[in-house]
Amino acid sequence: MPAIDASKLPWISLGKSPVSRRAMIQSIITTNPTLALADTIICNTFQEIESVALAHLPIPAVAIGPLEEPKSAAAGHFWPQDETCLRWLDAQAPGSVVYVAFGSFTVFDAEQLQELADGLELTGRPFLWGVRPNFADGVGEGWLDGFRRRVFGKGLVVSWAPQQRVLSHPSVACFVTHSGWNSTMEAVRHGVPLLCWPYFADQFLNQSYICDLWGVGLKVCADGRDIVTKEEIRDKVERLLGDEGIKARTLSLRSAACASVADGGSSHQDLIKLVNLLREN
């Protein structure tokens, strides 16, 4: 497992206040004893990237990831998916688009939102940005409409994108992400390098795996005001896309992920093990 700053442990970084952090720790203390009641733990990961961590779990685990939803299946989402972005991606050059999405809970203030918007423009690359309705504090729909007009023809802003289909699209070059685990596994499965911008909870640990252990991404760094500047965003996107080592490791990890879920792969075998366990009980 990678090293991690103690201040970024999941139960410490979950909340922005001491009250919320205490509530998280209490929840862990209350919940953890229930593990003793389980026969197994089901994990959205695969042995090739987390064998050591899986081996140290207190009870046996089955690793059946990376999970991928069938394109034809109905799935639950917090917001309606805007599939028009897929047609927009079709019109972009292969390996050219910066995809940006921060999950369901990340919240930016107005200053950070502006820096992100300016940074995406500074890259000079086409970008697809998912901005859900409650993404930023104190920013109205008028600002977003104005930004859409300004970047028309260069970037596309949607409220919620069909992420797995976006990440599998050949025009996507990289993923600016909050480093949530589902997003991480989806990017690994599709071989997309990551620019990590964690917000809370396990996302900082996930970033350590992505950047320090697997070597398939880079971290953004905030300035003295705790703001990630537009120049930092531009520079890190360029570094990420120009790093041949990251590109090679990303493709290698994609191959391992695909092999794990193929017939006879480690995740396929663990899925069979899980089915047999359910039948026995």
Residue frames as qw, qx, qy, qz and C-alpha x, y, z in Angstrom:
[[0.000, 0.887, 0.461, 0.000, 0.00, 0.00, 0.00],
 [0.382, 0.588, -0.049, 0.711, 1.22, 3.54, -0.69],
 [0.304, -0.253, -0.468, 0.790, 2.23, 5.97, 2.03],
 [0.081, -0.743, -0.456, -0.483, -0.33, 8.63, 2.91],
 [0.017, 0.371, -0.328, 0.869, -0.28, 11.81, 4.97],
 [0.141, -0.303, -0.860, 0.386, -2.03, 11.07, 8.28],
 [0.210, 0.354, 0.243, -0.878, -4.10, 14.25, 7.86],
 [0.481, 0.228, -0.457, -0.712, -5.63, 12.70, 4.72],
 [0.047, 0.070, 0.990, -0.109, -6.87, 9.47, 6.31],
 [0.198, -0.417, -0.687, -0.561, -10.49, 8.86, 5.26],
 [0.391, -0.678, -0.614, 0.106, -12.07, 9.33, 8.69],
 [0.327, -0.505, -0.138, 0.787, -10.19, 12.61, 9.20],
 [0.050, -0.160, 0.377, 0.911, -10.71, 14.15, 5.78],
 [0.059, 0.509, 0.836, 0.195, -14.38, 13.29, 5.47],
 [0.086, -0.885, -0.458, 0.021, -15.71, 16.46, 7.02],
 [0.321, 0.647, -0.056, 0.690, -14.76, 20.11, 7.02],
 [0.354, -0.689, 0.235, -0.587, -15.36, 20.54, 10.75],
 [0.005, -0.301, 0.878, -0.373, -14.34, 18.71, 13.96],
 [0.642, 0.064, 0.454, -0.615, -18.00, 17.84, 14.55],
 [0.837, 0.379, -0.177, -0.353, -18.37, 16.02, 11.24],
 [0.429, 0.479, -0.756, 0.123, -15.04, 14.24, 11.71],
 [0.276, -0.210, 0.786, -0.511, -16.07, 13.00, 15.15],
 [0.777, 0.203, 0.229, -0.549, -19.34, 11.77, 13.70],
 [0.721, 0.468, -0.480, -0.178, -17.43, 9.82, 11.05],
 [0.173, 0.393, -0.847, 0.313, -15.11, 8.20, 13.59],
 [0.502, -0.050, 0.628, -0.593, -18.09, 7.24, 15.74],
 [0.822, 0.330, -0.069, -0.460, -19.80, 5.72, 12.71],
 [0.553, 0.457, -0.697, 0.020, -16.71, 3.60, 11.99],
 [0.108, -0.274, 0.823, -0.485, -16.54, 2.44, 15.61],
 [0.661, 0.115, 0.424, -0.609, -20.21, 1.47, 15.49],
 [0.795, 0.437, -0.170, -0.385, -20.13, -0.19, 12.06],
 [0.290, 0.569, -0.769, -0.022, -16.87, -2.13, 12.07],
 [0.400, -0.193, 0.838, -0.317, -18.02, -4.86, 14.51],
 [0.797, 0.340, 0.227, -0.446, -20.65, -5.93, 11.96],
 [0.446, 0.582, -0.645, -0.217, -17.82, -7.25, 9.77],
 [0.204, -0.266, 0.915, -0.223, -17.63, -10.20, 12.14],
 [0.660, 0.282, 0.531, -0.450, -21.10, -11.23, 10.94],
 [0.619, 0.629, -0.245, -0.402, -20.05, -11.44, 7.28],
 [0.925, -0.002, 0.343, 0.165, -18.78, -14.50, 5.42],
 [0.620, 0.167, 0.315, 0.698, -17.02, -12.42, 2.79],
 [0.030, 0.726, 0.049, -0.685, -16.44, -8.86, 1.56],
 [0.626, 0.569, 0.448, 0.290, -17.31, -7.99, -2.04],
 [0.278, -0.657, 0.148, 0.685, -14.84, -5.51, -3.55],
 [0.598, 0.788, 0.144, -0.002, -14.88, -3.52, -6.78],
 [0.085, -0.802, 0.556, 0.201, -11.19, -4.06, -7.50],
 [0.937, 0.264, -0.224, -0.047, -8.95, -6.80, -8.88],
 [0.874, -0.407, 0.062, 0.258, -6.14, -8.89, -7.49],
 [0.720, 0.352, 0.052, 0.596, -3.46, -7.58, -9.81],
 [0.139, 0.664, -0.091, 0.729, -3.56, -4.10, -8.25],
 [0.428, -0.602, 0.282, -0.612, -4.60, -4.76, -4.64],
 [0.804, -0.048, -0.593, 0.013, -3.51, -8.26, -3.70],
 [0.351, 0.122, -0.620, 0.691, -1.64, -7.07, -0.59],
 [0.331, -0.170, 0.243, -0.896, -4.53, -4.98, 0.73],
 [0.789, -0.114, -0.332, -0.504, -7.03, -7.76, 0.03],
 [0.698, 0.038, -0.677, 0.228, -4.86, -10.27, 1.87],
 [0.200, 0.086, -0.576, 0.788, -4.86, -8.11, 4.99],
 [0.525, -0.352, -0.154, -0.759, -8.64, -7.77, 5.28],
 [0.376, -0.313, 0.715, -0.500, -10.00, -9.37, 8.47],
 [0.737, 0.194, 0.607, -0.226, -12.26, -11.79, 6.58],
 [0.493, 0.093, 0.680, 0.534, -12.00, -13.32, 3.08],
 [0.287, 0.637, 0.017, -0.715, -12.74, -10.99, 0.18],
 [0.629, 0.382, 0.597, 0.319, -13.83, -11.51, -3.41],
 [0.038, -0.553, 0.213, 0.804, -12.49, -8.97, -5.90],
 [0.532, 0.470, 0.696, 0.110, -14.88, -8.84, -8.86],
 [0.214, 0.900, 0.050, -0.377, -13.90, -5.55, -10.50],
 [0.105, 0.177, 0.111, -0.972, -13.54, -3.39, -12.33],
 [0.341, 0.524, 0.753, -0.208, -17.33, -3.41, -12.57],
 [0.040, 0.125, -0.397, -0.908, -18.89, -2.01, -15.72],
 [0.521, 0.395, 0.512, -0.558, -22.55, -1.37, -16.36],
 [0.445, 0.310, 0.732, 0.412, -23.98, -2.81, -19.60],
 [0.003, -0.039, 0.223, 0.974, -24.78, -0.04, -22.07],
 [0.368, -0.334, -0.633, -0.594, -28.31, -1.35, -22.46],
 [0.427, -0.431, -0.741, 0.286, -29.03, -1.59, -18.74],
 [0.233, -0.841, -0.147, -0.466, -31.00, 0.96, -16.76],
 [0.594, -0.072, -0.488, 0.636, -28.91, 2.35, -13.93],
 [0.288, -0.876, -0.365, 0.128, -29.56, 4.73, -11.08],
 [0.454, 0.255, -0.052, 0.852, -28.03, 8.20, -11.30],
 [0.139, -0.518, -0.439, 0.721, -28.49, 11.33, -9.20],
 [0.271, 0.619, -0.043, -0.736, -29.11, 13.41, -12.35],
 [0.820, 0.505, 0.250, -0.104, -30.29, 12.62, -15.89],
 [0.594, -0.255, 0.474, 0.598, -27.42, 11.72, -18.20],
 [0.383, 0.787, -0.078, -0.477, -26.84, 14.05, -21.15],
 [0.785, 0.033, 0.544, 0.294, -26.00, 11.69, -23.99],
 [0.485, 0.872, 0.067, 0.022, -25.69, 14.50, -26.55],
 [0.237, -0.826, 0.480, 0.174, -22.07, 14.81, -25.40],
 [0.730, -0.081, 0.637, 0.234, -21.32, 11.48, -27.10],
 [0.600, 0.701, 0.322, 0.211, -22.13, 12.99, -30.50],
 [0.007, 0.975, -0.222, 0.004, -19.90, 15.95, -29.63],
 [0.570, -0.530, 0.598, 0.190, -17.08, 13.53, -28.76],
 [0.782, 0.331, 0.490, 0.198, -17.56, 11.82, -32.13],
 [0.426, 0.883, 0.086, 0.179, -16.59, 15.10, -33.82],
 [0.280, -0.880, 0.381, 0.055, -13.31, 15.49, -31.87],
 [0.528, 0.571, -0.628, 0.022, -9.90, 14.17, -32.86],
 [0.890, -0.214, -0.391, 0.096, -8.70, 10.92, -31.24],
 [0.702, -0.261, -0.313, 0.584, -6.93, 11.45, -27.93],
 [0.217, 0.451, 0.051, 0.864, -7.68, 15.19, -27.80],
 [0.420, -0.673, -0.252, -0.553, -10.40, 15.80, -25.19],
 [0.106, 0.184, -0.697, 0.685, -9.91, 16.66, -21.52],
 [0.530, -0.506, -0.596, -0.328, -12.81, 15.11, -19.59],
 [0.029, 0.269, -0.514, 0.814, -13.65, 16.80, -16.27],
 [0.648, -0.475, -0.409, -0.433, -16.03, 15.44, -13.63],
 [0.032, 0.413, -0.646, 0.641, -15.99, 15.60, -9.84],
 [0.236, -0.209, -0.931, 0.183, -18.65, 13.13, -8.77],
 [0.307, -0.655, -0.621, -0.301, -21.75, 13.68, -6.68],
 [0.528, -0.740, -0.347, 0.230, -20.46, 15.51, -3.60],
 [0.515, -0.066, 0.012, 0.854, -17.53, 17.81, -4.46],
 [0.037, 0.937, 0.346, -0.009, -18.37, 21.49, -3.97],
 [0.521, 0.155, 0.014, 0.839, -16.23, 24.44, -5.17],
 [0.035, -0.745, -0.293, 0.599, -16.52, 28.09, -4.19],
 [0.485, 0.851, 0.159, -0.121, -16.87, 30.79, -6.84],
 [0.024, -0.842, 0.490, 0.225, -13.15, 31.60, -6.98],
 [0.456, -0.266, 0.830, 0.181, -12.08, 27.98, -7.47],
 [0.632, 0.528, 0.566, -0.046, -14.77, 27.45, -10.08],
 [0.346, 0.915, -0.084, -0.188, -13.48, 30.43, -12.06],
 [0.192, -0.669, 0.686, 0.214, -9.89, 29.17, -11.88],
 [0.591, 0.061, 0.799, 0.089, -10.98, 25.77, -13.14],
 [0.563, 0.737, 0.361, -0.097, -12.93, 27.30, -16.02],
 [0.178, 0.914, -0.314, -0.187, -10.02, 29.56, -16.98],
 [0.402, -0.482, 0.760, 0.167, -7.57, 26.68, -16.66],
 [0.678, 0.309, 0.664, 0.058, -9.54, 24.52, -19.06],
 [0.464, 0.878, 0.090, -0.077, -9.52, 27.35, -21.60],
 [0.117, -0.840, 0.498, 0.178, -5.78, 27.86, -21.11],
 [0.687, -0.154, 0.686, 0.181, -5.04, 24.27, -22.12],
 [0.298, 0.492, -0.455, -0.680, -6.15, 25.11, -25.64],
 [0.041, 0.009, -0.983, -0.180, -7.63, 21.63, -25.85],
 [0.562, -0.320, -0.416, -0.639, -11.24, 20.60, -26.38],
 [0.005, -0.100, 0.831, -0.548, -12.86, 19.68, -23.09],
 [0.540, -0.437, -0.583, -0.422, -16.01, 18.04, -21.78],
 [0.035, 0.199, -0.601, 0.774, -16.97, 19.27, -18.31],
 [0.432, -0.508, -0.724, -0.174, -19.72, 17.81, -16.16],
 [0.012, -0.186, 0.375, -0.908, -21.14, 20.50, -13.86],
 [0.241, -0.494, -0.835, 0.003, -24.02, 19.22, -11.75],
 [0.152, -0.811, -0.336, -0.454, -26.62, 21.75, -10.45],
 [0.537, -0.842, -0.008, -0.054, -25.16, 22.13, -6.92],
 [0.841, 0.199, -0.158, 0.477, -21.47, 22.01, -7.86],
 [0.385, 0.249, -0.206, 0.864, -20.48, 25.51, -6.70],
 [0.228, -0.665, -0.538, 0.465, -21.47, 27.72, -3.79],
 [0.026, -0.744, -0.108, 0.659, -22.77, 31.16, -4.70],
 [0.052, -0.247, 0.621, 0.742, -22.67, 30.67, -8.47],
 [0.601, 0.413, 0.363, -0.579, -25.85, 31.07, -10.47],
 [0.725, 0.360, 0.563, 0.169, -26.96, 29.53, -13.73],
 [0.333, 0.937, 0.008, -0.107, -26.19, 32.84, -15.45],
 [0.228, -0.737, 0.593, 0.232, -22.45, 32.37, -14.95],
 [0.596, -0.045, 0.782, 0.178, -22.60, 28.89, -16.45],
 [0.578, 0.704, 0.412, -0.007, -24.63, 30.08, -19.44],
 [0.145, 0.945, -0.238, -0.170, -22.08, 32.81, -20.09],
 [0.379, -0.522, 0.732, 0.221, -19.22, 30.34, -19.91],
 [0.674, 0.287, 0.674, 0.090, -20.98, 27.99, -22.31],
 [0.470, 0.868, 0.149, -0.053, -21.31, 30.82, -24.84],
 [0.079, -0.875, 0.442, 0.182, -17.67, 31.83, -24.43],
 [0.351, -0.398, 0.826, 0.190, -16.28, 28.34, -25.06],
 [0.794, 0.426, 0.310, -0.302, -18.75, 27.31, -27.74],
 [0.727, 0.638, -0.252, -0.021, -16.91, 25.28, -30.33],
 [0.259, 0.595, -0.689, 0.322, -13.99, 24.60, -27.97],
 [0.006, 0.080, -0.891, 0.448, -15.59, 22.98, -24.96],
 [0.530, -0.378, -0.553, -0.520, -18.88, 21.42, -23.91],
 [0.149, -0.180, 0.670, -0.705, -20.51, 21.76, -20.48],
 [0.585, -0.294, -0.633, -0.413, -23.18, 19.25, -19.45],
 [0.570, -0.577, 0.242, -0.533, -24.88, 18.59, -16.14],
 [0.696, -0.309, 0.637, -0.121, -24.13, 14.85, -15.98],
 [0.461, 0.510, -0.619, -0.379, -22.32, 12.71, -18.56],
 [0.988, -0.050, -0.019, -0.142, -22.62, 8.94, -19.15],
 [0.260, -0.818, 0.505, 0.093, -19.17, 8.48, -17.68],
 [0.702, -0.175, 0.662, 0.195, -18.26, 4.95, -18.69],
 [0.661, 0.608, 0.394, 0.194, -19.23, 5.64, -22.29],
 [0.123, 0.977, -0.174, 0.012, -17.25, 8.89, -22.20],
 [0.434, -0.672, 0.587, 0.124, -14.13, 7.21, -20.79],
 [0.725, 0.069, 0.651, 0.215, -14.32, 4.47, -23.42],
 [0.523, 0.833, 0.163, -0.078, -14.53, 7.03, -26.25],
 [0.799, 0.140, 0.107, 0.574, -11.40, 7.23, -28.44],
 [0.221, 0.782, 0.041, 0.582, -11.37, 11.05, -28.41],
 [0.551, -0.825, 0.024, -0.123, -10.82, 11.26, -24.62],
 [0.525, 0.579, -0.478, 0.402, -7.20, 11.97, -23.67],
 [0.281, 0.092, -0.707, 0.643, -7.34, 12.32, -19.87],
 [0.467, -0.650, -0.564, -0.205, -9.70, 12.59, -16.91],
 [0.022, 0.381, -0.409, 0.829, -9.63, 15.44, -14.37],
 [0.652, -0.374, -0.620, -0.223, -11.26, 13.73, -11.39],
 [0.494, -0.682, 0.258, -0.474, -12.07, 13.85, -7.69],
 [0.251, 0.377, -0.879, 0.150, -10.49, 10.39, -7.48],
 [0.765, -0.143, 0.328, -0.535, -13.59, 8.60, -6.23],
 [0.468, -0.250, 0.842, 0.099, -13.12, 4.84, -6.34],
 [0.674, 0.498, 0.540, -0.076, -15.76, 4.13, -8.99],
 [0.394, 0.897, -0.127, -0.156, -14.30, 6.82, -11.25],
 [0.209, -0.670, 0.697, 0.147, -10.81, 5.45, -10.62],
 [0.590, 0.004, 0.805, 0.061, -11.79, 1.92, -11.60],
 [0.614, 0.701, 0.344, -0.118, -13.63, 3.15, -14.69],
 [0.219, 0.892, -0.356, -0.172, -10.57, 5.10, -15.85],
 [0.369, -0.452, 0.805, 0.112, -8.30, 2.11, -15.19],
 [0.683, 0.287, 0.670, -0.051, -10.63, -0.18, -17.14],
 [0.577, 0.778, 0.248, 0.022, -10.57, 2.14, -20.16],
 [0.733, 0.045, 0.113, 0.669, -6.90, 3.15, -20.01],
 [0.102, 0.875, 0.151, 0.449, -7.39, 6.87, -19.34],
 [0.486, 0.067, -0.431, 0.758, -4.68, 8.77, -17.38],
 [0.345, -0.795, -0.499, -0.007, -5.89, 10.77, -14.39],
 [0.171, 0.439, -0.258, 0.843, -5.33, 14.26, -13.05],
 [0.471, -0.459, -0.728, 0.194, -6.28, 13.88, -9.39],
 [0.109, -0.416, 0.129, -0.894, -8.14, 16.56, -7.43],
 [0.397, -0.349, -0.838, 0.137, -9.51, 14.79, -4.32],
 [0.300, -0.615, -0.107, -0.722, -12.14, 16.40, -2.12],
 [0.536, -0.488, 0.448, -0.523, -12.73, 14.16, 0.91],
 [0.925, -0.129, 0.257, -0.247, -12.88, 10.68, 2.46],
 [0.852, -0.111, 0.435, 0.271, -11.06, 7.89, 0.61],
 [0.595, 0.796, 0.072, 0.086, -10.24, 10.09, -2.37],
 [0.057, -0.876, 0.478, -0.018, -6.83, 11.13, -0.97],
 [0.634, -0.302, 0.710, 0.057, -5.84, 7.49, -0.46],
 [0.767, 0.500, 0.399, 0.054, -7.07, 6.69, -3.96],
 [0.311, 0.928, -0.203, 0.001, -4.88, 9.51, -5.27],
 [0.358, -0.667, 0.652, 0.053, -1.88, 7.90, -3.59],
 [0.758, 0.099, 0.638, 0.093, -2.59, 4.62, -5.38],
 [0.613, 0.757, 0.224, 0.029, -3.06, 6.38, -8.73],
 [0.246, 0.928, -0.257, 0.113, 0.00, 8.62, -8.58],
 [0.255, -0.722, 0.629, -0.134, 2.48, 7.01, -6.20],
 [0.659, -0.164, 0.731, -0.060, 1.87, 3.27, -6.57],
 [0.728, 0.444, 0.516, 0.082, 0.45, 2.66, -10.05],
 [0.285, -0.394, 0.343, 0.804, 1.97, 5.74, -11.71],
 [0.253, 0.465, 0.723, 0.444, -1.01, 6.43, -13.98],
 [0.044, -0.894, -0.373, -0.245, -1.75, 10.00, -12.95],
 [0.339, 0.264, -0.270, 0.862, -0.61, 13.30, -11.46],
 [0.252, -0.662, -0.585, 0.396, -1.80, 15.43, -8.53],
 [0.107, 0.802, 0.129, 0.573, -2.90, 19.06, -8.67],
 [0.500, -0.223, -0.444, 0.710, -1.29, 21.31, -6.06],
 [0.111, -0.919, -0.367, -0.092, -3.03, 24.23, -4.36],
 [0.331, 0.574, -0.226, 0.714, -1.30, 27.56, -3.72],
 [0.204, 0.044, -0.617, 0.759, -0.93, 29.32, -0.36],
 [0.444, -0.035, 0.146, -0.883, -4.60, 30.34, -0.46],
 [0.466, 0.102, 0.862, -0.170, -5.67, 26.71, -0.96],
 [0.623, 0.634, 0.082, -0.452, -6.63, 27.49, -4.56],
 [0.668, 0.052, 0.599, 0.439, -5.67, 25.37, -7.54],
 [0.112, 0.654, -0.129, -0.737, -4.79, 28.05, -10.08],
 [0.751, 0.605, 0.080, -0.253, -5.56, 28.12, -13.77],
 [0.302, 0.732, -0.608, -0.058, -1.84, 27.91, -14.54],
 [0.371, -0.314, 0.854, -0.186, -1.49, 24.79, -12.37],
 [0.761, 0.325, 0.480, -0.290, -4.39, 23.16, -14.20],
 [0.621, 0.735, -0.206, -0.179, -2.93, 23.99, -17.61],
 [0.093, 0.676, -0.730, 0.040, 0.58, 22.86, -16.68],
 [0.500, -0.190, 0.816, -0.219, -0.51, 19.58, -15.10],
 [0.803, 0.456, 0.278, -0.266, -2.72, 18.66, -18.07],
 [0.524, 0.751, -0.393, -0.081, 0.24, 19.23, -20.39],
 [0.138, -0.542, 0.815, -0.152, 2.61, 17.24, -18.17],
 [0.702, 0.033, 0.643, -0.305, 0.11, 14.39, -17.89],
 [0.799, 0.548, 0.171, -0.180, -0.45, 14.12, -21.63],
 [0.431, 0.779, -0.455, 0.017, 3.24, 14.47, -22.44],
 [0.401, -0.528, 0.728, -0.175, 4.44, 11.76, -20.04],
 [0.646, 0.271, -0.639, -0.317, 5.16, 8.61, -22.04],
 [0.146, 0.134, -0.914, 0.354, 5.76, 6.60, -18.86],
 [0.434, 0.170, 0.518, -0.717, 2.27, 7.39, -17.56],
 [0.676, 0.335, -0.265, -0.601, 0.82, 6.51, -20.93],
 [0.494, 0.263, -0.826, -0.067, 2.58, 3.13, -21.00],
 [0.015, -0.010, 0.861, -0.508, 1.61, 2.26, -17.42],
 [0.543, 0.216, 0.245, -0.774, -2.00, 3.27, -18.10],
 [0.703, 0.300, -0.465, -0.446, -2.20, 0.92, -21.07],
 [0.337, 0.199, -0.900, 0.191, -0.55, -1.88, -19.08],
 [0.235, 0.068, 0.700, -0.671, -3.06, -1.45, -16.26],
 [0.664, 0.256, -0.054, -0.701, -5.93, -1.47, -18.75],
 [0.600, 0.259, -0.729, -0.205, -4.69, -4.79, -20.12],
 [0.137, 0.068, -0.889, 0.432, -4.51, -6.24, -16.60],
 [0.429, 0.151, 0.420, -0.785, -8.01, -4.98, -15.79],
 [0.707, 0.275, -0.296, -0.580, -9.51, -6.46, -18.95],
 [0.485, 0.221, -0.846, 0.017, -7.73, -9.77, -18.36],
 [0.106, -0.071, 0.783, -0.608, -9.07, -9.95, -14.80],
 [0.582, 0.244, 0.364, -0.685, -12.71, -9.88, -15.93],
 [0.584, 0.343, -0.586, -0.445, -12.21, -12.16, -18.94],
 [0.958, -0.133, -0.162, -0.196, -12.96, -15.88, -18.72],
 [0.881, -0.022, -0.285, 0.378, -10.48, -17.43, -16.32],
 [0.212, 0.599, -0.259, 0.727, -9.25, -14.08, -15.02],
 [0.224, -0.011, -0.724, 0.653, -8.88, -13.36, -11.31],
 [0.362, 0.059, 0.261, -0.893, -12.10, -11.34, -11.02],
 [0.694, 0.045, -0.479, -0.536, -14.02, -13.85, -13.12],
 [0.545, -0.016, -0.815, 0.197, -12.88, -16.64, -10.80],
 [0.021, -0.062, -0.603, 0.795, -13.84, -14.60, -7.73],
 [0.536, 0.022, -0.085, -0.840, -17.27, -13.94, -9.22],
 [0.706, -0.026, -0.667, -0.236, -17.81, -17.68, -9.65],
 [0.351, -0.025, -0.761, 0.545, -16.66, -18.14, -6.05],
 [0.243, 0.026, 0.320, -0.916, -19.23, -15.53, -4.92],
 [0.669, -0.006, -0.361, -0.650, -22.06, -17.19, -6.87],
 [0.640, -0.038, -0.765, 0.065, -21.22, -20.55, -5.31],
 [0.142, -0.013, -0.641, 0.754, -21.14, -18.98, -1.85],
 [0.451, 0.010, 0.084, -0.889, -24.59, -17.48, -2.37],
 [0.713, -0.012, -0.571, -0.406, -25.94, -20.81, -3.57],
 [0.487, -0.017, -0.799, 0.353, -24.63, -22.52, -0.46],
 [0.037, -0.172, -0.563, 0.808, -26.41, -20.04, 1.77]]
